[in-house]
Amino acid sequence: MSKIDKIDLEIVNLLMEDGRMPCAEIARRIGEVSERAVRYRIDRMVRDKVIQVIAVANPRAAGFGVVADVWLEVEADAIQEVARKMTSYDCISYVAYSIGETDVSVQVIAKDNSEVYRFVTEVIGKTAGVRKTVTSIVPEVLKDVYQWRFPVSTCVENGATKP
């Protein structure tokens, strides 16, 4: 497990603001670290898989205005297989299996409600092992995984991760 300090946290927050922000700008905005140190810290956090610097697609801007959460009740011996199958569909942005009332949850992104309906009934509902689905249309996402920030409480003291 990689440890992050206050400077790492500031770097991550600035990259979340703009993933293409130059190291020199990050160093300038933080004020107590060099461009070289910023570059080193980013490389270390990427290498240790603490962060990824990637493009995040905006489905709504591309005409995919409907998001639906779909929970699947699946036969016990088919949970992992059904979950893996769901990862193969382009219109599914999230797949997980869980412990609780439902076995697999997926998020479907579509152009309209009828597209969601067709996909859930004709594809998910007819997948071997799926017994039941429950669908909720998500009118607005207020916070998504790419907006999650490290809690300040996770930072180590005294710059334990200094280059």
C-alpha positions in Angstrom: 0.0 0.0 0.0 1.4 3.3 -1.0 1.3 6.2 1.4 0.4 9.7 0.4 1.2 13.0 2.1 -0.2 16.5 2.0 1.8 17.4 -1.2 0.7 14.2 -3.0 -2.9 15.0 -2.1 -2.6 18.6 -3.5 -1.1 17.2 -6.7 -3.9 14.7 -7.1 -6.5 17.4 -6.5 -4.9 19.7 -9.1 -4.8 16.8 -11.6 -8.5 16.1 -10.9 -9.1 19.8 -11.8 -7.1 19.4 -15.0 -5.4 16.1 -15.9 -3.2 17.9 -18.4 -1.9 20.5 -16.0 1.8 20.9 -16.5 4.1 19.9 -13.6 5.5 23.4 -13.6 2.0 24.8 -13.0 1.3 22.3 -10.3 4.6 23.2 -8.5 3.7 26.9 -8.9 0.3 26.5 -7.4 1.5 24.3 -4.5 4.4 26.7 -3.8 6.6 24.4 -1.7 7.8 21.8 -4.2 9.8 21.8 -7.4 8.6 20.9 -10.9 11.0 17.9 -10.8 9.6 16.7 -7.4 6.0 17.0 -8.8 7.0 14.9 -11.9 8.6 12.3 -9.6 5.6 12.1 -7.3 3.1 11.8 -10.2 5.3 9.0 -11.7 5.4 7.2 -8.4 1.7 7.4 -7.8 1.0 6.2 -11.3 3.5 3.4 -10.9 2.0 2.4 -7.5 -1.5 2.5 -9.0 -2.6 5.2 -6.5 -3.8 7.3 -9.5 -4.4 7.0 -13.2 -4.2 10.0 -15.5 -6.9 9.3 -18.1 -9.6 11.0 -20.2 -13.1 10.7 -18.8 -15.9 10.4 -21.4 -19.0 12.5 -20.9 -21.9 10.3 -22.3 -24.5 13.1 -22.1 -22.4 15.5 -24.2 -22.2 12.7 -26.9 -26.0 12.2 -27.0 -26.3 9.4 -24.4 -28.7 11.1 -22.1 -30.1 8.2 -20.1 -28.3 6.4 -17.3 -30.0 3.3 -15.7 -28.9 1.3 -12.7 -29.9 -2.4 -13.2 -29.7 -4.9 -10.4 -29.7 -8.6 -11.4 -30.8 -11.6 -9.4 -28.7 -14.5 -10.7 -28.5 -18.2 -10.1 -25.8 -18.8 -7.4 -23.5 -20.8 -9.6 -23.6 -18.2 -12.5 -22.9 -14.9 -10.7 -19.3 -14.5 -11.8 -20.0 -15.7 -15.3 -23.0 -13.3 -15.7 -20.9 -10.4 -14.3 -18.0 -11.1 -16.7 -20.5 -11.3 -19.6 -21.9 -7.9 -18.7 -18.5 -6.3 -19.0 -18.5 -7.2 -22.7 -21.2 -4.7 -23.6 -20.2 -1.2 -24.7 -23.4 0.4 -23.2 -22.5 -0.9 -19.7 -20.2 1.5 -17.8 -20.1 -0.3 -14.5 -20.3 -4.0 -13.4 -20.0 -5.4 -9.9 -21.2 -8.4 -8.0 -22.2 -8.1 -4.4 -23.5 -9.7 -1.3 -27.1 -8.8 -0.4 -30.5 -8.6 -2.0 -29.1 -8.6 -5.5 -26.2 -10.5 -7.0 -24.9 -8.2 -9.8 -25.3 -4.5 -10.5 -24.6 -2.8 -13.7 -25.0 0.7 -15.1 -26.4 1.1 -18.6 -25.8 4.2 -20.7 -28.2 4.8 -23.6 -29.7 7.4 -25.9 -33.2 7.1 -24.6 -35.5 5.1 -22.3 -36.6 2.7 -25.1 -33.0 1.7 -25.7 -32.6 0.9 -22.0 -35.8 -1.1 -22.0 -34.7 -3.1 -25.1 -31.3 -3.8 -23.7 -32.5 -4.9 -20.3 -35.3 -7.1 -21.6 -33.7 -8.5 -24.7 -30.1 -8.8 -23.7 -29.7 -8.8 -19.9 -33.0 -10.5 -19.1 -32.3 -13.3 -21.6 -28.7 -14.0 -20.4 -28.3 -17.5 -19.0 -28.5 -17.5 -15.2 -30.3 -14.2 -14.9 -33.6 -14.7 -13.0 -34.8 -11.2 -12.4 -33.8 -7.6 -13.1 -34.8 -4.3 -11.4 -34.1 -1.1 -13.3 -33.9 2.5 -12.0 -33.5 5.4 -14.4 -30.9 7.9 -12.9 -32.0 11.4 -13.9 -28.9 13.1 -12.5 -25.5 11.9 -11.2 -24.3 14.3 -8.6 -20.9 12.6 -7.9 -19.1 9.9 -9.8 -16.1 7.7 -9.1 -13.7 10.0 -11.0 -14.7 12.9 -8.7 -13.9 10.9 -5.5 -11.0 12.5 -3.5 -8.6 11.0 -1.0 -9.7 12.0 2.5 -7.2 14.3 4.1 -7.1 11.8 7.0 -5.3 9.3 4.8 -2.2 11.5 4.5 0.9 10.5 6.3 2.6 13.2 8.4 6.0 14.8 7.8 6.2 14.1 4.1 7.0 10.3 4.5 6.9 9.9 0.8 9.3 12.7 -0.2 11.5 12.0 -3.2 
